[in-house]
Amino acid sequence: MRHTVSMSKTWTTKDIPAQAGRRIIVTGANSGIGWCAALELARAGGEVTIAARSQAKGEDAAARIRAVVPEADLRTGLLDLSDPASVRAFAEDQLARAQPIDTLINNAGVMALPRREVSVDGHELQFATNVLGPFRLTGLLLPALIAGKAPRVVTVSSIAHRVGGPTPLEDLDSERDYRPVRAYGKTKLANILFTRELQRRAGDRLLATTCHPGASHTNLAVATTIGMKLITWAMGPIMQIAASGAEPTLMAATAPDAKPGGYYGPRGPFGLRGHPVETETAPFAHDVAAGSALFEQLERLTGVRYGL
């Protein structure tokens, strides 16, 4: 995989610009990559909202950040991305503050569930959590984002997007054929197509970027297939810690020269580990017609119109 380095030197969390005065929301920030991203953004002075599926998890995550950064400016919020009512309630709470949102990081997700499960509104659970939820949340928060200071929307994808193609995406709910890894790959490809279509529609009103964490130790594999667990175990010696896996997210969210629709990931062999760089997606992730069609379909499925 060819990489394009967007900076002349190795990028690390020390390169995060000051985030003071910026309001930041990170979904799934109670553990793993989301928590590490929230920690560094709080360390940089941002006001960080930890969105988690339970109040206890959110509060625990905040306490762990404050143990490292006592002065951290943190808030918590309840958010289950697979539940439309939960997403809407979270968004309404955020909008009720009547303050701009400067950065939204769509991080939370589920991976390669062994059996086809459905959300409360009947959608395949990976599609509901990884695609419909972030699309609905971003759209509902869009007025506050557009009002932000140099606003950014970062959506975390995966190198698994390569098994999700080609485009256009079909059978989004995996009703005809449910294969765990394939279904996951489709959601991660959808994340990239969504990001690039959002950028095309928004123009210079916001910056939309995407990223992937490479092979990182997180709890994402806890509920996955036996095969994926075995692969994760076998790759253990070369996997990086969650803090390293969060670096592409942080670069996408804060680097001054991050590119519209850009894709960031580890610079090492096969994109599995290392400090982040601007990198390349599969060619079909640049399919403009597929991105536009997907965006319109997601608007129909969620009932959320972006109005860009």
Backbone bond lengths (Angstrom), bond angles and torsions (degrees), N, CA, C in turn:
res aa  C-N    CA-C-N  psi(-1)  N-CA   C-N-CA  omega(-1)  CA-C   N-CA-C  phi
1 M - - - 1.466 - - 1.529 108.98 -
2 R 1.317 117.06 125.94 1.457 121.08 -179.39 1.520 109.59 -83.28
3 H 1.326 114.84 138.48 1.448 119.75 179.32 1.525 110.10 -114.87
4 T 1.303 115.90 147.87 1.457 122.14 174.95 1.525 107.57 -116.80
5 V 1.311 116.53 109.51 1.455 120.48 -178.12 1.512 109.44 -77.16
6 S 1.331 116.09 123.39 1.458 119.53 -175.99 1.528 112.23 -91.00
7 M 1.296 116.65 -3.27 1.458 120.04 178.14 1.524 108.17 -133.50
8 S 1.316 116.36 155.44 1.454 120.58 -175.77 1.512 112.79 -79.66
9 K 1.306 118.11 -9.59 1.452 121.05 -180.00 1.520 109.70 -135.37
10 T 1.319 114.64 168.87 1.458 119.82 178.92 1.520 110.14 -63.26
11 W 1.331 115.91 130.56 1.462 120.90 -179.40 1.518 109.13 -92.88
12 T 1.337 116.10 131.75 1.459 121.89 175.91 1.524 108.49 -134.62
13 T 1.313 116.45 177.59 1.462 119.64 -179.87 1.532 111.98 -63.64
14 K 1.326 117.99 -17.23 1.462 120.31 176.12 1.530 111.55 -67.56
15 D 1.326 116.35 -16.43 1.458 120.72 -179.53 1.523 113.08 -89.45
16 I 1.342 117.38 -0.66 1.462 119.94 178.84 1.530 108.91 -65.89
17 P 1.332 117.95 122.66 1.465 119.66 177.95 1.535 110.25 -65.93
18 A 1.302 116.54 160.72 1.459 120.68 176.41 1.519 109.86 -55.66
19 Q 1.326 116.30 134.07 1.456 122.21 -178.05 1.532 112.21 -108.41
20 A 1.313 116.89 8.68 1.461 120.42 179.46 1.521 110.17 -56.75
21 G 1.325 115.73 134.02 1.450 120.93 -179.61 1.512 114.01 86.67
22 R 1.311 118.00 -2.95 1.460 121.30 179.43 1.528 109.96 -101.49
23 R 1.306 115.38 133.66 1.455 122.62 177.51 1.526 108.68 -97.63
24 I 1.321 116.29 121.75 1.465 122.42 -169.90 1.521 109.80 -126.80
25 I 1.323 116.74 136.03 1.463 122.56 174.97 1.518 108.07 -118.28
26 V 1.330 116.12 130.58 1.467 121.55 177.08 1.520 108.42 -123.84
27 T 1.319 117.31 118.51 1.465 119.75 177.95 1.535 109.59 -83.31
28 G 1.319 115.37 147.99 1.459 119.75 -177.78 1.514 112.40 62.26
29 A 1.324 116.33 35.80 1.468 120.90 -174.21 1.518 113.10 -89.61
30 N 1.327 117.43 11.40 1.465 119.28 -179.16 1.518 112.41 -84.91
31 S 1.339 118.08 -11.67 1.463 119.82 -178.78 1.522 110.19 -157.28
32 G 1.325 115.68 170.25 1.452 122.39 171.34 1.509 115.44 56.28
33 I 1.325 114.69 -139.19 1.458 121.82 -175.66 1.525 111.05 -63.04
34 G 1.325 117.31 -39.87 1.456 120.05 178.93 1.511 112.40 -61.10
35 W 1.324 116.38 -42.20 1.472 119.85 179.47 1.517 110.46 -65.96
36 C 1.325 117.03 -43.76 1.466 120.03 -179.87 1.524 111.16 -63.49
37 A 1.332 116.83 -37.86 1.464 119.79 176.92 1.524 110.59 -65.59
38 A 1.329 116.80 -44.01 1.463 120.88 179.12 1.524 110.72 -61.31
39 L 1.321 116.81 -40.70 1.459 121.27 178.68 1.523 111.16 -58.36
40 E 1.330 116.63 -49.55 1.467 119.70 -175.95 1.527 111.75 -69.68
41 L 1.312 117.19 -34.94 1.462 119.54 178.55 1.523 111.05 -70.18
42 A 1.335 116.32 -34.58 1.463 120.11 174.80 1.527 110.24 -69.64
43 R 1.323 116.05 -39.22 1.467 119.99 178.11 1.532 110.54 -61.62
44 A 1.331 115.78 -32.35 1.464 120.38 -179.94 1.525 112.51 -82.30
45 G 1.340 116.88 0.62 1.456 120.71 173.48 1.508 116.07 100.46
46 G 1.338 117.46 4.58 1.446 119.82 179.33 1.514 113.02 -75.08
47 E 1.332 116.00 155.77 1.459 121.02 170.89 1.527 106.05 -88.84
48 V 1.321 116.62 112.21 1.458 121.30 -170.81 1.526 111.14 -111.36
49 T 1.323 115.66 126.83 1.460 121.55 173.13 1.523 108.74 -99.13
50 I 1.322 115.63 121.62 1.457 122.69 178.61 1.523 107.74 -91.56
51 A 1.321 116.42 110.46 1.459 121.31 178.92 1.525 108.81 -95.53
52 A 1.329 116.53 120.79 1.464 121.56 -176.56 1.521 109.93 -139.76
53 R 1.326 116.06 163.99 1.466 120.01 -175.28 1.524 113.17 -80.86
54 S 1.321 118.47 -6.42 1.467 120.59 174.20 1.521 108.89 -145.80
55 Q 1.330 114.35 151.12 1.463 119.55 179.31 1.520 111.15 -62.60
56 A 1.330 115.54 -38.38 1.462 119.90 -178.75 1.523 111.22 -63.01
57 K 1.336 116.48 -43.03 1.465 119.77 179.78 1.521 110.81 -65.37
58 G 1.314 116.79 -41.02 1.449 120.43 179.03 1.518 112.19 -63.63
59 E 1.303 116.40 -44.83 1.461 120.59 -179.35 1.524 111.42 -67.28
60 D 1.332 116.42 -38.03 1.462 119.63 177.55 1.523 110.76 -64.10
61 A 1.333 116.34 -42.37 1.463 120.21 178.32 1.522 111.09 -61.70
62 A 1.328 116.59 -42.65 1.457 120.88 179.08 1.528 111.07 -63.32
63 A 1.322 116.22 -40.60 1.465 119.97 179.51 1.523 110.83 -63.74
64 R 1.336 116.39 -39.21 1.465 119.56 179.76 1.523 111.77 -68.47
65 I 1.326 117.11 -33.25 1.465 119.32 175.53 1.525 110.56 -69.96
66 R 1.335 116.38 -43.09 1.467 119.14 -179.95 1.526 112.33 -65.27
67 A 1.316 117.44 -24.34 1.462 120.48 175.86 1.527 110.92 -66.75
68 V 1.337 116.00 -25.30 1.462 121.56 178.80 1.518 111.13 -97.97
69 V 1.336 115.60 -39.87 1.465 121.96 -178.79 1.532 107.77 -125.02
70 P 1.320 117.92 85.55 1.474 121.11 -174.27 1.531 113.67 -55.97
71 E 1.320 117.52 -30.40 1.465 120.76 -176.64 1.538 112.23 -90.00
72 A 1.309 117.61 8.78 1.459 120.90 -176.16 1.527 112.00 -56.75
73 D 1.337 115.78 136.55 1.464 122.74 178.16 1.532 107.30 -96.89
74 L 1.328 116.31 97.59 1.460 121.25 -171.43 1.515 112.53 -123.12
75 R 1.310 114.74 148.85 1.461 123.00 170.54 1.513 107.66 -136.15
76 T 1.306 116.57 161.20 1.458 120.26 177.96 1.531 109.36 -127.15
77 G 1.320 114.90 157.06 1.453 119.62 178.25 1.512 110.86 -152.43
78 L 1.327 116.68 146.69 1.462 122.16 178.50 1.514 109.66 -82.65
79 L 1.343 116.26 128.92 1.461 119.47 -179.04 1.522 110.32 -154.83
80 D 1.324 115.55 118.03 1.460 122.85 170.24 1.523 106.03 -114.45
81 L 1.322 116.75 105.21 1.457 120.74 -173.87 1.518 113.68 -63.76
82 S 1.327 117.73 -20.90 1.462 120.29 -178.91 1.528 112.27 -81.69
83 D 1.324 116.99 -7.74 1.462 122.40 -176.05 1.531 109.43 -113.31
84 P 1.334 118.14 110.03 1.467 120.17 -178.15 1.529 113.44 -55.22
85 A 1.336 117.29 -38.19 1.464 120.04 -179.58 1.519 111.02 -64.79
86 S 1.333 117.10 -39.19 1.457 121.21 178.97 1.525 110.86 -65.99
87 V 1.329 116.65 -42.24 1.466 120.41 179.29 1.524 110.41 -62.87
88 R 1.316 116.16 -44.86 1.462 119.84 -178.94 1.531 111.26 -64.96
89 A 1.339 116.81 -41.16 1.465 120.19 179.65 1.526 110.82 -64.08
90 F 1.336 116.31 -42.58 1.465 119.98 178.12 1.526 110.31 -61.90
91 A 1.337 115.98 -46.59 1.455 120.04 -179.10 1.529 111.11 -62.20
92 E 1.313 117.10 -41.35 1.467 120.09 179.30 1.517 111.17 -62.98
93 D 1.333 116.83 -39.32 1.469 120.37 177.32 1.527 110.85 -62.13
94 Q 1.329 116.05 -41.39 1.465 119.84 -179.05 1.522 111.22 -69.65
95 L 1.317 116.61 -41.07 1.468 119.98 -179.66 1.521 111.78 -70.06
96 A 1.344 116.22 -28.05 1.463 120.25 -179.19 1.530 111.97 -63.80
97 R 1.321 116.78 -20.21 1.464 119.50 178.00 1.531 111.48 -72.68
98 A 1.321 116.73 -14.34 1.466 121.92 177.82 1.528 111.87 53.06
99 Q 1.328 115.33 41.49 1.458 122.12 177.64 1.522 109.04 -130.38
100 P 1.318 117.74 146.54 1.462 120.12 179.04 1.534 111.76 -62.02
101 I 1.305 115.54 153.25 1.460 122.83 171.29 1.521 106.54 -110.72
102 D 1.327 116.95 126.18 1.460 120.64 -174.84 1.525 113.26 -93.30
103 T 1.340 116.91 -32.46 1.464 120.25 -179.02 1.518 109.84 -143.08
104 L 1.328 115.89 130.33 1.459 122.28 172.19 1.518 107.44 -119.07
105 I 1.325 116.12 123.49 1.460 121.00 178.00 1.524 108.68 -112.03
106 N 1.329 115.57 108.04 1.459 122.06 177.68 1.530 108.21 -83.76
107 N 1.314 115.75 89.13 1.460 121.68 -173.53 1.524 114.03 -104.90
108 A 1.327 117.83 -36.76 1.464 121.13 -172.01 1.525 111.71 -62.07
109 G 1.327 115.87 145.96 1.456 120.09 177.64 1.515 111.85 -172.78
110 V 1.332 115.06 171.51 1.466 122.07 174.12 1.520 107.28 -127.39
111 M 1.354 116.27 157.55 1.457 119.96 -171.73 1.527 113.04 -133.72
112 A 1.320 115.41 127.27 1.467 124.12 167.47 1.530 112.63 45.58
113 L 1.314 116.17 58.19 1.464 119.89 179.17 1.526 109.67 -64.65
114 P 1.341 117.82 135.23 1.471 121.10 -172.83 1.521 114.14 -57.50
115 R 1.330 116.40 -38.48 1.464 121.16 -179.63 1.531 109.18 -121.62
116 R 1.314 114.84 153.39 1.454 118.76 177.98 1.527 109.19 -69.58
117 E 1.330 115.71 116.65 1.454 122.12 176.44 1.520 108.47 -114.60
118 V 1.311 116.52 159.75 1.456 119.62 -179.32 1.520 111.18 -123.28
119 S 1.318 114.47 154.37 1.460 121.73 178.48 1.521 109.78 -80.53
120 V 1.326 115.50 177.49 1.464 119.48 -178.36 1.520 112.36 -61.85
121 D 1.339 116.83 -24.88 1.465 119.32 178.94 1.523 112.42 -103.87
122 G 1.342 116.59 16.88 1.455 120.75 169.07 1.506 118.01 89.21
123 H 1.328 118.94 11.42 1.454 121.15 178.22 1.534 111.03 -96.24
124 E 1.335 115.58 150.11 1.468 119.53 175.61 1.515 108.33 -53.09
125 L 1.323 116.87 134.88 1.465 121.06 -165.87 1.525 113.96 -64.79
126 Q 1.320 118.37 -36.54 1.466 118.90 177.80 1.528 110.35 -66.63
127 F 1.322 116.66 -42.97 1.462 120.96 178.28 1.523 110.41 -63.53
128 A 1.332 116.48 -42.12 1.468 120.86 -179.33 1.527 111.16 -63.85
129 T 1.339 116.68 -44.21 1.466 121.44 -174.60 1.518 112.33 -78.97
130 N 1.329 116.51 -44.27 1.462 121.04 -171.50 1.521 113.91 -86.54
131 V 1.333 116.77 -22.92 1.461 119.61 -174.15 1.530 112.39 -121.33
132 L 1.327 117.00 -60.93 1.462 119.48 -177.40 1.520 111.71 -60.82
133 G 1.333 117.49 -42.58 1.458 120.84 -178.70 1.515 113.03 -61.19
134 P 1.343 118.47 -54.40 1.465 119.42 178.32 1.527 113.34 -61.80
135 F 1.342 116.99 -37.26 1.468 119.57 178.15 1.518 110.32 -63.10
136 R 1.326 116.18 -47.25 1.466 120.97 -179.93 1.533 110.25 -62.44
137 L 1.322 117.06 -45.88 1.468 120.63 -177.59 1.523 111.31 -63.98
138 T 1.323 117.23 -46.54 1.463 120.58 -179.30 1.523 110.65 -61.25
139 G 1.333 116.12 -43.13 1.456 119.65 -179.54 1.512 113.07 -64.55
140 L 1.321 116.45 -41.63 1.464 119.74 -179.96 1.521 111.94 -68.23
141 L 1.330 116.70 -33.30 1.467 120.64 -179.49 1.528 113.01 -87.55
142 L 1.318 116.64 -2.64 1.462 120.44 -173.20 1.531 114.16 -54.38
143 P 1.335 119.77 -42.55 1.470 118.00 179.35 1.531 113.16 -57.52
144 A 1.339 116.51 -40.74 1.463 119.89 179.41 1.526 111.23 -72.79
145 L 1.327 116.83 -32.22 1.463 120.10 177.89 1.523 111.00 -68.06
146 I 1.317 116.12 -46.19 1.465 119.76 -179.77 1.521 110.95 -59.49
147 A 1.336 116.13 -28.50 1.466 120.76 -179.89 1.524 112.62 -82.98
148 G 1.338 117.27 -5.41 1.459 121.09 -176.17 1.516 113.29 -75.17
149 K 1.338 114.36 171.63 1.461 121.25 177.50 1.527 108.06 -87.62
150 A 1.319 116.53 112.93 1.467 121.57 -177.21 1.531 109.98 44.80
151 P 1.341 117.53 59.68 1.455 120.52 -171.88 1.531 113.47 -66.46
152 R 1.353 113.73 148.88 1.465 120.39 178.48 1.523 110.01 -132.88
153 V 1.333 114.08 144.13 1.454 121.62 170.26 1.520 106.31 -120.84
154 V 1.332 116.11 119.33 1.462 121.76 179.81 1.526 108.08 -113.75
155 T 1.325 117.02 126.70 1.457 120.82 178.86 1.517 109.05 -119.98
156 V 1.316 116.00 123.59 1.468 121.28 -175.35 1.521 110.00 -81.46
157 S 1.310 115.67 121.60 1.453 122.41 178.33 1.532 108.74 -106.98
158 S 1.312 117.11 -148.22 1.466 121.57 -177.23 1.522 109.02 -162.99
159 I 1.332 116.34 154.87 1.463 119.17 172.60 1.530 110.05 -63.05
160 A 1.333 116.41 -17.04 1.465 120.86 177.37 1.522 112.08 -67.71
161 H 1.343 118.40 -8.84 1.466 118.98 177.22 1.518 110.96 -60.09
162 R 1.329 116.36 -22.03 1.467 121.09 -178.42 1.524 112.37 -67.75
163 V 1.339 117.44 -24.53 1.463 119.38 177.53 1.526 110.45 -91.72
164 G 1.321 116.91 0.06 1.458 120.78 -178.79 1.512 114.19 -87.75
165 G 1.356 116.63 -14.70 1.456 120.50 -176.35 1.509 112.19 -90.42
166 P 1.338 116.19 -176.20 1.464 126.42 3.37 1.521 112.30 -81.30
167 T 1.315 115.30 -175.30 1.460 121.22 179.92 1.525 109.15 -105.15
168 P 1.335 119.35 162.64 1.469 126.12 0.07 1.519 111.81 -71.51
169 L 1.320 115.51 155.54 1.457 120.32 179.54 1.527 110.33 -72.29
170 E 1.313 115.46 136.71 1.461 121.51 179.77 1.525 109.68 -127.26
171 D 1.329 115.73 162.56 1.465 122.30 176.43 1.536 109.94 48.95
172 L 1.323 115.59 54.09 1.465 120.64 -175.65 1.521 112.46 -58.36
173 D 1.318 117.29 -31.02 1.459 121.08 179.59 1.528 112.77 -89.41
174 S 1.326 116.98 4.94 1.475 121.92 178.77 1.523 112.18 50.20
175 E 1.318 115.97 42.96 1.459 120.67 179.27 1.528 111.39 -78.87
176 R 1.336 116.02 -35.96 1.467 119.33 -178.66 1.517 112.14 -80.48
177 D 1.326 115.77 -33.85 1.467 119.66 -173.93 1.522 109.07 -152.93
178 Y 1.332 116.26 105.00 1.470 118.97 178.77 1.519 110.26 -101.00
179 R 1.311 114.98 110.37 1.463 122.31 171.92 1.524 106.27 -121.88
180 P 1.331 117.89 119.04 1.469 121.03 -169.93 1.521 115.49 -50.16
181 V 1.323 117.68 -52.10 1.461 120.09 -175.96 1.525 110.80 -71.28
182 R 1.315 116.66 -39.17 1.459 121.03 177.32 1.531 110.62 -61.93
183 A 1.332 116.41 -43.95 1.461 119.90 178.95 1.522 110.42 -62.29
184 Y 1.331 116.99 -41.01 1.458 120.91 177.61 1.523 110.89 -63.49
185 G 1.342 116.12 -45.39 1.454 120.10 -179.75 1.518 112.18 -59.97
186 K 1.335 116.81 -37.89 1.464 119.91 177.83 1.527 111.10 -62.81
187 T 1.329 117.17 -38.95 1.468 118.63 179.68 1.521 111.27 -67.32
188 K 1.324 116.30 -35.97 1.459 119.35 -179.05 1.526 111.62 -74.21
189 L 1.331 117.00 -32.47 1.459 120.18 172.16 1.520 109.88 -67.10
190 A 1.321 116.45 -40.96 1.464 120.68 177.74 1.523 110.98 -59.64
191 N 1.335 118.01 -36.68 1.463 121.33 177.99 1.526 111.28 -58.95
192 I 1.327 116.28 -41.59 1.467 120.29 -178.79 1.522 110.73 -71.83
193 L 1.333 116.52 -45.44 1.465 119.90 178.55 1.529 110.88 -59.69
194 F 1.332 116.37 -41.53 1.465 120.99 177.31 1.526 110.91 -61.02
195 T 1.326 116.27 -46.58 1.462 120.82 -177.62 1.521 111.04 -59.37
196 R 1.316 116.31 -46.02 1.456 119.53 -176.62 1.528 112.44 -71.56
197 E 1.333 116.57 -34.25 1.453 119.24 175.99 1.526 110.60 -70.81
198 L 1.331 117.07 -37.98 1.466 120.53 175.29 1.516 109.94 -59.31
199 Q 1.336 117.07 -43.18 1.458 120.22 179.47 1.522 111.27 -63.22
200 R 1.339 116.80 -42.75 1.464 119.92 179.52 1.525 111.14 -61.16
201 R 1.334 116.75 -40.58 1.461 120.32 -177.52 1.528 112.29 -76.14
202 A 1.330 116.30 -33.97 1.467 120.01 -176.28 1.513 112.81 -82.11
203 G 1.326 117.46 -25.03 1.454 119.77 -176.86 1.513 111.44 61.28
204 D 1.332 116.28 -131.07 1.461 119.46 -177.71 1.525 112.86 -91.03
205 R 1.333 116.99 12.24 1.464 119.42 179.62 1.525 112.72 -77.53
206 L 1.325 117.65 -22.31 1.465 121.52 173.37 1.518 108.25 -157.05
207 L 1.329 115.28 167.58 1.457 121.94 176.38 1.521 107.91 -111.08
208 A 1.328 116.83 122.79 1.467 121.69 178.30 1.514 108.84 -111.33
209 T 1.313 116.31 122.92 1.463 121.48 -179.40 1.519 109.67 -130.49
210 T 1.317 115.47 164.98 1.453 121.07 176.98 1.520 109.21 -139.02
211 C 1.316 116.29 166.41 1.458 120.09 -173.35 1.519 109.75 -159.74
212 H 1.330 115.78 171.85 1.462 120.32 171.62 1.523 108.66 -144.92
213 P 1.341 117.26 149.81 1.464 120.47 -173.70 1.515 115.06 -91.25
214 G 1.345 117.84 3.53 1.461 118.83 -174.56 1.517 110.55 69.49
215 A 1.310 116.26 -144.88 1.465 121.67 177.82 1.520 107.89 -102.06
216 S 1.324 116.55 104.90 1.461 121.19 -173.78 1.517 111.15 -129.11
217 H 1.311 115.34 147.12 1.463 121.41 177.98 1.532 109.67 -76.07
218 T 1.328 116.56 108.47 1.464 122.16 174.80 1.524 107.43 -141.20
219 N 1.336 116.10 -178.32 1.468 118.83 177.75 1.523 112.11 -91.55
220 L 1.340 116.72 13.31 1.460 120.77 -178.58 1.523 112.01 -62.20
221 A 1.335 116.37 -30.26 1.463 120.44 -176.03 1.527 113.53 -85.94
222 V 1.318 117.62 -0.15 1.466 120.13 -175.99 1.518 111.82 -61.64
223 A 1.332 117.05 -41.59 1.464 120.73 -173.77 1.524 112.84 -104.56
224 T 1.329 117.94 18.78 1.452 121.11 -175.41 1.524 111.66 -92.15
225 T 1.341 116.49 -173.46 1.458 121.72 -178.12 1.523 111.32 -71.38
226 I 1.326 115.81 161.47 1.468 120.29 177.07 1.524 109.53 -60.82
227 G 1.335 116.47 -40.15 1.455 120.11 179.08 1.513 112.73 -59.57
228 M 1.343 116.48 -44.64 1.460 120.17 178.98 1.522 111.15 -66.77
229 K 1.330 116.54 -35.61 1.463 119.15 177.22 1.518 111.06 -64.56
230 L 1.345 116.63 -38.94 1.467 120.62 178.75 1.524 110.64 -66.61
231 I 1.337 116.13 -40.58 1.455 119.51 177.63 1.528 110.50 -63.09
232 T 1.332 115.41 -43.62 1.464 120.17 178.62 1.525 110.64 -60.99
233 W 1.330 116.30 -42.12 1.476 120.36 178.79 1.519 110.50 -63.83
234 A 1.337 116.99 -44.26 1.463 120.70 -178.02 1.525 111.66 -65.35
235 M 1.340 115.90 -32.53 1.465 119.92 -178.73 1.519 112.31 -85.76
236 G 1.321 116.86 -1.79 1.457 121.62 -175.97 1.520 114.96 -44.44
237 P 1.343 118.13 -49.14 1.465 119.12 -176.04 1.524 114.78 -62.90
238 I 1.345 117.89 -23.46 1.462 118.49 -178.51 1.525 112.46 -105.08
239 M 1.321 117.06 -3.32 1.456 119.24 -179.50 1.520 110.82 -74.86
240 Q 1.320 116.17 148.59 1.450 120.50 179.75 1.524 110.84 -99.15
241 I 1.310 115.07 163.05 1.458 119.75 -179.58 1.523 109.72 -71.28
242 A 1.327 115.67 161.18 1.462 120.50 -177.18 1.526 111.75 -58.83
243 A 1.323 117.53 -35.34 1.466 120.12 -179.70 1.522 110.89 -61.31
244 S 1.321 117.25 -38.05 1.467 120.48 176.47 1.523 110.45 -71.26
245 G 1.333 115.85 -38.85 1.455 119.92 178.35 1.516 112.99 -63.64
246 A 1.330 116.99 -22.81 1.465 121.29 179.30 1.520 112.65 -80.88
247 E 1.309 118.08 -15.25 1.464 120.00 -175.92 1.527 113.57 -59.88
248 P 1.358 119.95 -42.41 1.475 117.74 177.03 1.528 112.61 -60.29
249 T 1.331 116.66 -38.42 1.464 120.02 176.66 1.519 110.44 -60.41
250 L 1.317 116.27 -45.56 1.457 121.17 -177.91 1.526 111.89 -67.67
251 M 1.316 116.08 -37.00 1.461 119.22 176.55 1.522 110.27 -64.93
252 A 1.345 116.00 -45.83 1.460 120.40 179.26 1.522 111.77 -62.07
253 A 1.327 116.06 -31.78 1.463 121.32 -175.91 1.517 113.83 -84.90
254 T 1.334 117.95 -21.45 1.466 118.80 -170.54 1.515 116.30 -132.81
255 A 1.319 119.80 -20.93 1.465 120.42 -175.20 1.524 110.53 -59.87
256 P 1.328 118.34 128.18 1.467 120.96 -178.15 1.521 113.25 -58.95
257 D 1.346 117.61 -29.76 1.459 119.90 -177.01 1.525 112.91 -104.46
258 A 1.338 117.21 20.23 1.462 119.68 174.97 1.525 109.18 -59.35
259 K 1.335 115.71 139.50 1.459 120.21 -172.52 1.526 112.49 -95.42
260 P 1.315 117.74 146.15 1.461 121.37 175.12 1.530 110.51 -56.20
261 G 1.325 115.95 125.88 1.456 120.01 -178.20 1.514 113.81 71.87
262 G 1.327 117.85 10.33 1.460 121.97 -177.05 1.517 112.77 -67.94
263 Y 1.324 115.30 159.02 1.470 123.39 -176.87 1.518 107.12 -129.21
264 Y 1.339 116.59 123.56 1.455 121.49 -173.12 1.520 110.69 -121.92
265 G 1.334 116.31 140.11 1.456 120.53 -179.21 1.512 111.02 -162.15
266 P 1.334 117.86 176.08 1.466 121.81 -179.61 1.528 111.82 -59.96
267 R 1.326 115.83 146.64 1.453 121.03 -175.21 1.516 113.31 -88.37
268 G 1.338 119.13 -8.06 1.451 122.07 -175.26 1.515 113.87 -72.91
269 P 1.343 117.08 -178.06 1.463 121.80 -178.29 1.523 112.15 -54.58
270 F 1.330 115.99 130.86 1.457 123.68 178.76 1.533 113.17 60.19
271 G 1.325 116.84 14.27 1.457 120.56 178.87 1.511 113.50 69.28
272 L 1.326 117.96 24.54 1.457 120.60 -174.58 1.523 113.58 -86.65
273 R 1.318 117.87 -31.04 1.458 119.86 -177.12 1.524 109.19 -157.21
274 G 1.334 114.39 168.59 1.457 119.75 178.75 1.520 112.08 114.24
275 H 1.306 115.18 170.81 1.462 120.26 178.35 1.530 109.55 -68.67
276 P 1.333 117.35 156.06 1.468 120.12 -170.73 1.518 114.55 -79.22
277 V 1.326 113.27 152.83 1.462 123.18 173.77 1.519 107.53 -144.42
278 E 1.319 115.77 165.71 1.456 118.49 168.07 1.528 106.33 -72.37
279 T 1.318 116.32 131.33 1.456 120.09 -176.69 1.520 110.07 -132.20
280 E 1.329 117.24 -170.74 1.455 120.84 -173.03 1.517 111.95 -115.62
281 T 1.300 115.53 144.84 1.452 121.67 172.94 1.529 108.75 -90.46
282 A 1.328 115.35 173.48 1.452 119.95 169.89 1.532 108.38 -60.65
283 P 1.337 118.57 146.72 1.470 120.28 -177.63 1.523 113.75 -54.15
284 F 1.359 117.04 -36.92 1.464 118.25 -176.93 1.526 112.79 -70.61
285 A 1.340 117.79 -11.10 1.461 120.14 176.09 1.520 111.57 -75.85
286 H 1.339 116.96 -3.22 1.469 122.02 175.37 1.524 111.41 -99.68
287 D 1.304 118.05 9.30 1.462 122.39 -175.71 1.533 109.73 -71.13
288 V 1.328 116.14 100.90 1.461 121.51 -175.36 1.527 111.25 -63.47
289 A 1.329 116.79 -43.25 1.467 119.98 -179.08 1.524 110.51 -63.77
290 A 1.335 117.43 -39.33 1.464 121.13 179.52 1.520 110.62 -67.16
291 G 1.333 116.19 -38.72 1.462 119.36 178.32 1.508 112.19 -65.08
292 S 1.327 116.94 -41.66 1.457 121.03 179.06 1.525 111.09 -65.37
293 A 1.343 116.13 -43.38 1.464 120.37 180.00 1.525 110.83 -64.70
294 L 1.335 116.78 -41.65 1.463 120.73 178.80 1.525 110.09 -63.09
295 F 1.327 117.46 -45.16 1.460 121.71 -178.81 1.526 110.37 -58.03
296 E 1.321 116.04 -45.59 1.462 119.83 -179.91 1.526 111.44 -65.74
297 Q 1.325 116.45 -37.03 1.460 119.51 178.08 1.529 110.88 -67.20
298 L 1.324 116.85 -38.81 1.464 120.33 179.08 1.532 110.80 -67.82
299 E 1.318 116.84 -35.14 1.462 119.00 175.04 1.526 110.60 -62.09
300 R 1.327 116.62 -40.67 1.470 119.80 178.94 1.524 111.20 -67.13
301 L 1.327 116.75 -43.30 1.461 120.40 -175.85 1.526 112.29 -68.96
302 T 1.323 117.10 -35.71 1.465 120.56 -176.96 1.519 112.89 -93.44
303 G 1.319 117.26 -21.10 1.457 120.11 -173.83 1.513 112.81 74.14
304 V 1.327 117.67 12.31 1.465 122.74 179.97 1.517 108.56 -103.27
305 R 1.318 116.90 116.74 1.451 122.14 178.88 1.515 109.51 -100.78
306 Y 1.311 116.56 130.41 1.465 120.58 -176.10 1.514 113.08 -78.48
307 G 1.304 119.13 -32.46 1.457 121.06 177.02 1.501 114.39 62.76
308 L 1.314 116.89 32.77 1.476 120.26 178.72 1.526 109.50 -92.58
